[in-house]
């Protein structure tokens, strides 16, 4: 799984992800966002996997970062998680006629957008990858 993190986020977050989740975390160096790649050995018998725990923790840290950033501004706090999805996985995310992504939005209350303009993708991702924004 690949997640785009704000460049100004604390590097201690990444070390925490690795220590707490038993997942391997690699960090790409970029101008505006860091590409975080999460990999782990999965055990189908486990209720949740190291990569799932890392993703949940990463999202929690993104939310904390957003909250701290907007705390003094008086604005409503929201979180945007930016995932990088490969060309062969995007169909699974969408589902037939968008059913899967619609169901995910309905169950979570999040807004999920697959960004169309690949020209605006961060330079750190492949030209075939898609950026998926999840707004909560």
PAZAPA-4460 file (N, C-alpha, C; in steps of 0.05 Angstrom, whole numbers, plus 32768, in hexadecimal, padded with zeros to 4 digits):
% residues 136
    n_x    n_y    n_z   ca_x   ca_y   ca_z    c_x    c_y    c_z   seq   type   mol
   8011   7FE9   8000   8000   8000   8000   8012   8018   8000     1      X     A
   8009   802D   7FF1   8019   8046   7FF0   8007   805D   7FF8     2      X     A
   8012   806E   800A   8004   8085   8014   8015   809E   800F     3      X     A
   8009   80B4   8008   8017   80CD   8006   8013   80DC   8020     4      X     A
   802A   80E3   802D   802A   80F2   8046   8033   810E   8041     5      X     A
   8028   8122   8050   8032   813D   804D   8050   813E   8054     6      X     A
   805F   814D   8045   807C   814F   8048   8083   8159   8065     7      X     A
   8072   816B   8070   8078   8176   808A   8070   8164   80A1     8      X     A
   8066   814C   809C   805F   813A   80B2   8078   8130   80BF     9      X     A
   8076   812A   80D8   808D   8122   80E9   8098   8107   80E0    10      X     A
   80B2   8105   80DD   80BE   80EC   80D5   80BC   80D7   80EB    11      X     A
   80B7   80E0   8103   80B3   80CD   8119   809A   80BC   8114    12      X     A
   8086   80C7   8106   806E   80B8   80FF   8075   809F   80F0    13      X     A
   8087   80A2   80DC   808E   808B   80CB   809D   8076   80DC    14      X     A
   80AE   807F   80EE   80BC   806B   80FF   80A9   805D   8111    15      X     A
   8095   806C   811B   8080   805F   812C   8070   804B   811D    16      X     A
   8069   8051   8104   805A   803E   80F3   806A   8024   80F1    17      X     A
   8083   8026   80EC   8093   800E   80E9   8096   7FFE   8103    18      X     A
   809B   800C   8119   809F   7FFF   8132   8086   7FF1   813D    19      X     A
   806F   7FFE   813A   8056   7FF4   8146   8048   7FDF   8135    20      X     A
   804C   7FDF   811B   803C   7FCE   810A   804A   7FB6   80FE    21      X     A
   8064   7FB3   8101   8074   7F9D   80F5   8073   7F9E   80D6    22      X     A
   806C   7FB5   80CB   806B   7FB8   80AE   8085   7FC6   80A6    23      X     A
   808D   7FC1   808D   80A4   7FCF   8082   809A   7FE9   8076    24      X     A
   80A6   7FFF   807E   809E   801A   8074   80B5   8026   8066    25      X     A
   80B1   802D   804C   80C6   803B   803E   80BB   8057   8037    26      X     A
   80CD   806A   8037   80C5   8086   8033   80D4   8091   801B    27      X     A
   80C5   809B   8008   80D2   80A9   7FF1   80D5   80C6   7FF7    28      X     A
   80E9   80D3   7FEC   80EE   80EF   7FF0   80E1   80FF   7FD9    29      X     A
   80CF   8111   7FDF   80C2   8121   7FCA   80C1   813E   7FD3    30      X     A
   80B8   814F   7FC0   80B6   816B   7FC6   809F   8172   7FD9    31      X     A
   8087   8169   7FD3   8070   8172   7FE2   8063   815C   7FF3    32      X     A
   8067   8143   7FEB   805C   812C   7FF9   8071   8116   7FFA    33      X     A
   806E   8106   800F   8080   80EE   8012   806F   80D6   800A    34      X     A
   807B   80C5   7FF9   806E   80AC   7FF2   8076   8097   8007    35      X     A
   8063   808E   8016   8067   8079   802A   805D   805F   801F    36      X     A
   806F   804B   801D   8068   8031   8013   8067   801E   802B    37      X     A
   8051   8010   802F   804D   7FFE   8045   804C   7FE1   803A    38      X     A
   805E   7FD0   8044   805E   7FB4   803C   8060   7FA3   8055    39      X     A
   8053   7F8C   8054   8054   7F7A   806B   804E   7F5E   8062    40      X     A
   8058   7F4A   8072   8050   7F2F   806D   8035   7F2B   8079    41      X     A
   8023   7F21   806A   8007   7F1E   8073   8002   7F01   807C    42      X     A
   7FF2   7EFE   8090   7FE9   7EE4   809A   7FCA   7EE4   8098    43      X     A
   7FBF   7ED4   8087   7FA2   7ED4   8083   7F92   7ECD   809C    44      X     A
   7F9F   7EC0   80B0   7F91   7EB9   80C8   7F8F   7ED0   80DB    45      X     A
   7F9F   7EE5   80D8   7F9E   7EFC   80E9   7F85   7F0D   80E3    46      X     A
   7F79   7F18   80F8   7F62   7F29   80F5   7F69   7F42   80E5    47      X     A
   7F80   7F4E   80EC   7F8A   7F65   80DD   7FA8   7F60   80D9    48      X     A
   7FB1   7F6B   80C3   7FCD   7F66   80BB   7FDF   7F7D   80C3    49      X     A
   7FF9   7F79   80C2   800B   7F90   80C8   8007   7FA7   80B5    50      X     A
   8001   7FA2   809B   7FFD   7FB8   8089   7FE3   7FC7   808F    51      X     A
   7FCE   7FB8   8097   7FB5   7FC6   809F   7FBA   7FD8   80B7    52      X     A
   7FC8   7FCD   80CB   7FCE   7FDD   80E3   7FDE   7FF6   80DC    53      X     A
   7FF1   7FF3   80C9   8001   800A   80C1   7FF0   801F   80B3    54      X     A
   7FDD   8016   80A2   7FCC   8029   8093   7FBA   8037   80A7    55      X     A
   7FAE   8029   80BA   7F9C   8036   80CE   7FAC   804A   80DE    56      X     A
   7FC4   8042   80E7   7FD4   8054   80F7   7FDD   806C   80E6    57      X     A
   7FE4   8068   80CD   7FEB   807E   80BC   7FD4   8092   80B9    58      X     A
   7FBC   8087   80B5   7FA5   8099   80B2   7FA0   80A8   80CC    59      X     A
   7FA3   809B   80E3   7FA0   80A8   80FD   7FB4   80BF   80FF    60      X     A
   7FCD   80BA   80F7   7FE1   80CF   80F9   7FDB   80E6   80E6    61      X     A
   7FD1   80DF   80CE   7FC9   80F4   80BB   7FB3   8106   80C7    62      X     A
   7FA0   80F9   80D5   7F8A   8107   80E1   7F94   8119   80F8    63      X     A
   7FA7   810F   8108   7FB3   811F   811D   7FC2   8137   8112    64      X     A
   7FD0   8132   80FC   7FDF   8148   80EF   7FCB   815D   80E4    65      X     A
   7FB5   8155   80D8   7FA1   8167   80CE   7F94   8177   80E5    66      X     A
   7F8E   8169   80FB   7F81   8175   8111   7F93   818B   811E    67      X     A
   7FAD   8184   8122   7FC0   8197   812D   7FC3   81AF   811B    68      X     A
   7FC3   81AB   8101   7FC7   81C0   80EE   7FB0   81D4   80EE    69      X     A
   7F97   81CA   80F2   7F7F   81DA   80F1   7F74   81E2   810C    70      X     A
   7F81   81D9   8122   7F76   81DD   813D   7F72   81FB   8143    71      X     A
   7F86   820B   813D   7F84   8228   8144   7F75   8238   812F    72      X     A
   7F70   822D   8118   7F64   823C   8103   7F46   8240   8106    73      X     A
   7F39   822E   8116   7F1C   8230   8119   7F0D   8222   8103    74      X     A
   7F1B   8217   80F0   7F0E   8208   80DA   7F08   81EC   80E2    75      X     A
   7EF3   81E1   80D5   7EEC   81C5   80DA   7F04   81B4   80D1    76      X     A
   7F0A   81A0   80E2   7F21   818E   80DB   7F17   8178   80CA    77      X     A
   7F26   8173   80B5   7F20   815B   80A4   7F3B   814F   809C    78      X     A
   7F3A   8137   8094   7F53   8129   808D   7F51   8120   8070    79      X     A
   7F67   8123   8062   7F69   8119   8047   7F80   8105   8046    80      X     A
   7F79   80EC   8041   7F8E   80D8   803D   7F91   80D4   801F    81      X     A
   7FAA   80D3   8015   7FAF   80CF   7FF9   7FBD   80B5   7FF5    82      X     A
   7FAF   80A2   7FE8   7FBB   8088   7FE3   7FC3   8086   7FC5    83      X     A
   7FD7   8076   7FC0   7FE0   8071   7FA5   7FD7   8055   7F9E    84      X     A
   7FC8   8052   7F88   7FBD   8039   7F80   7FC7   8032   7F64    85      X     A
   7FD1   801A   7F61   7FDB   8011   7F47   7FC6   800D   7F33    86      X     A
   7FCD   800C   7F19   7FBA   800A   7F03   7FA9   7FF1   7F04    87      X     A
   7FB4   7FDB   7F0F   7FA6   7FC2   7F10   7F94   7FC0   7F29    88      X     A
   7F97   7FD2   7F3C   7F87   7FD1   7F54   7F6F   7FE5   7F53    89      X     A
   7F70   7FF8   7F41   7F5C   800D   7F41   7F40   8002   7F3B    90      X     A
   7F3F   7FEE   7F2A   7F25   7FE1   7F23   7F18   7FD4   7F3B    91      X     A
   7F28   7FC8   7F4C   7F1E   7FBB   7F65   7F13   7FD1   7F78    92      X     A
   7F20   7FE7   7F79   7F16   7FFD   7F8A   7EFC   8008   7F80    93      X     A
   7EFA   800C   7F66   7EE1   8016   7F5A   7ECA   8003   7F5C    94      X     A
   7ECF   7FEA   7F54   7EBA   7FD6   7F52   7EAA   7FDB   7F39    95      X     A
   7E98   7FC8   7F34   7E87   7FCA   7F1C   7E75   7FE2   7F1E    96      X     A
   7E77   7FF4   7F0A   7E68   800D   7F09   7E6B   801E   7F22    97      X     A
   7E82   801C   7F2F   7E87   802D   7F46   7E7A   8023   7F60    98      X     A
   7E70   800B   7F60   7E61   8000   7F77   7E73   7FFE   7F90    99      X     A
   7E8B   7FF4   7F8D   7E9D   7FF0   7FA4   7EA4   800A   7FB2   100      X     A
   7EAC   801E   7FA2   7EB4   8037   7FAD   7E9C   8046   7FB9   101      X     A
   7E85   8043   7FAD   7E6C   804F   7FB8   7E65   8042   7FD3   102      X     A
   7E68   8028   7FD5   7E62   801A   7FEE   7E75   8022   8004   103      X     A
   7E8F   8025   7FFD   7EA3   802E   8010   7E9C   804A   801B   104      X     A
   7E94   805C   8009   7E8C   8077   8011   7E74   8076   8023   105      X     A
   7E61   8066   801C   7E48   8064   802C   7E4D   8059   8048   106      X     A
   7E5E   8045   804A   7E64   8038   8064   7E75   804A   8076   107      X     A
   7E87   8059   806A   7E9A   8069   807A   7E93   8086   807D   108      X     A
   7E83   8091   806B   7E7D   80AD   806C   7E93   80BE   8060   109      X     A
   7EA8   80B1   8055   7EBE   80BF   8048   7EB7   80C5   802B   110      X     A
   7EC4   80DA   8021   7EC3   80DF   8004   7EDC   80D4   7FF8   111      X     A
   7ED9   80C3   7FE4   7EF0   80B6   7FD7   7EF0   80BF   7FBA   112      X     A
   7F07   80CA   7FB2   7F0A   80D4   7F96   7F22   80C8   7F89   113      X     A
   7F1F   80BD   7F72   7F36   80B4   7F62   7F3D   80CB   7F50   114      X     A
   7F54   80D7   7F53   7F5B   80EF   7F44   7F61   80E7   7F27   115      X     A
   7F55   80F6   7F15   7F56   80F0   7EF8   7F6F   80FB   7EEB   116      X     A
   7F78   8112   7EF3   7F8D   8120   7EE5   7FA8   8116   7EED   117      X     A
   7FB3   8102   7EDE   7FCD   80F6   7EE5   7FE3   810B   7EE2   118      X     A
   7FDE   8120   7ED2   7FF3   8135   7ECF   7FF9   8142   7EEA   119      X     A
   7FE5   8142   7EFC   7FE8   814F   7F16   7FF2   813C   7F2C   120      X     A
   7FF7   8123   7F24   8001   8110   7F38   801C   8118   7F42   121      X     A
   8022   8112   7F5B   803D   8118   7F65   8052   810A   7F55   122      X     A
   8069   8116   7F53   807F   810A   7F42   8089   80F0   7F4E   123      X     A
   8083   80EA   7F67   808E   80D2   7F74   807F   80B9   7F6D   124      X     A
   8069   80BB   7F5E   805A   80A3   7F57   805C   809D   7F39   125      X     A
   8057   8084   7F32   8058   807C   7F16   8042   8089   7F06   126      X     A
   8047   808E   7EED   8032   809A   7EDC   801A   8089   7ED8   127      X     A
   801C   806F   7EDE   8005   805D   7EDC   7FF5   805B   7EF6   128      X     A
   8000   8065   7F0C   7FF2   8064   7F25   7FDC   8079   7F27   129      X     A
   7FC9   8075   7F39   7FB3   8088   7F3E   7FB5   8091   7F5B   130      X     A
   7FAF   80AB   7F5F   7FAD   80B6   7F7A   7F90   80B5   7F82   131      X     A
   7F8B   80AA   7F9A   7F70   80A8   7FA5   7F6F   80B9   7FBE   132      X     A
   7F5E   80CD   7FBE   7F5A   80DF   7FD5   7F43   80D5   7FE6   133      X     A
   7F47   80D2   8000   7F32   80CA   8012   7F2E   80E1   8026   134      X     A
   7F17   80EE   8025   7F11   8105   8036   7EFF   80FC   804D   135      X     A
   7F07   8102   8066   7EF5   80FB   807C   7EEF   8114   808C   136      X     A
***
